Amino acid sequence: MTNILLVTSSPRGEDSYSTQVARRFAVKLQDALPGSSLTTRDVNADPLPHLSEALVHAIRKPADNRTAEDLAALRHSDNLIAELQSADAVIIASGMINFGIPSALKSWVDHIARSGVTFQYGPDGVEGLLKGKKLYLVLAYGAVYAEGPWQAMDFQAPYLKSTLGFLGLTDVEVVTIEGVAYGPEMAEKAVAAADERIEALTAALRS
Ligand SMILES: Cc1cc2nc3c(=O)[nH]c(=O)nc-3n(C[C@H](O)[C@H](O)[C@H](O)COP(=O)(O)O)c2cc1C
């Protein structure tokens, strides 16, 4: 069975393009993979705490020495990592905020990146431990970053690809919805292009 995990993060609620496209994508993926399950997590609607002193302290402690307080501080991190570990396909929806990812999604990253659990240092350097999963990034942008003068200001796609790749999620496809701030016509075109792309990605799985 394939477990699909859908993580949405927009602070724009039902208006969010990344959420809308990613939800449609999850439905199509489920349809293309009979018997698959879908778990959803909205990190904006159900926000995670920022990293705290207690959490950093607990993360750094050897597992055998952890107190009840440490385990309580690790609760969110443990749950989120378990959710990721059991997923075969992960869809992450993110819309650019101030040139990067929404802060709610950054908090999620801060909870899932854990030395010894999702990555480790070995004789050959760093090894990501979330291997063998397919990652789909559904990314919305107000402006256009694929080419032109704004390209260097895209700290969304490179950040997510690098950080999640570091954790072992290296098999990645990116679906972009660009230029939505340039008016309704441009936004409509961007969404249509993204829908075409998710259709192509799911059709490839069916064949
Ligand atoms: C607070 C805020 C900051 C934003 N900052 C940027 C930005 O730096 N660059 C950009 O291209 N678009 C920016 N936008 C536009 C969003 O990227 C655009 O609305 C996108 O659709 C957001 O994703 P969503 O539709 O999934 O919420 C910003 C929007 C908001 C609400």
The ligand as a Gaussian input file, in Angstrom:
#p B3LYP/6-31G(d) Opt

LIG

0 1
 C        2.633000      38.195000       3.481000
 C        2.914000      37.846000       2.055000
 C        4.210000      37.967000       1.559000
 C        4.490000      37.641000       0.238000
 N        5.766000      37.733000      -0.222000
 C        6.036000      37.435000      -1.512000
 C        7.369000      37.526000      -2.017000
 O        8.321000      37.820000      -1.324000
 N        7.559000      37.232000      -3.329000
 C        6.552000      36.831000      -4.153000
 O        6.803000      36.546000      -5.319000
 N        5.293000      36.726000      -3.698000
 C        5.018000      37.021000      -2.410000
 N        3.744000      36.916000      -1.934000
 C        2.703000      36.423000      -2.849000
 C        2.472000      34.935000      -2.609000
 O        3.634000      34.189000      -2.929000
 C        1.326000      34.456000      -3.464000
 O        0.121000      35.072000      -2.985000
 C        1.162000      32.954000      -3.411000
 O        0.016000      32.612000      -4.139000
 C        1.086000      32.462000      -1.963000
 O        0.858000      31.075000      -1.946000
 P       -0.601000      30.514000      -1.619000
 O       -1.508000      30.966000      -2.753000
 O       -0.436000      29.036000      -1.594000
 O       -1.011000      31.103000      -0.324000
 C        3.455000      37.210000      -0.606000
 C        2.147000      37.082000      -0.107000
 C        1.887000      37.373000       1.210000
 C        0.485000      37.198000       1.731000

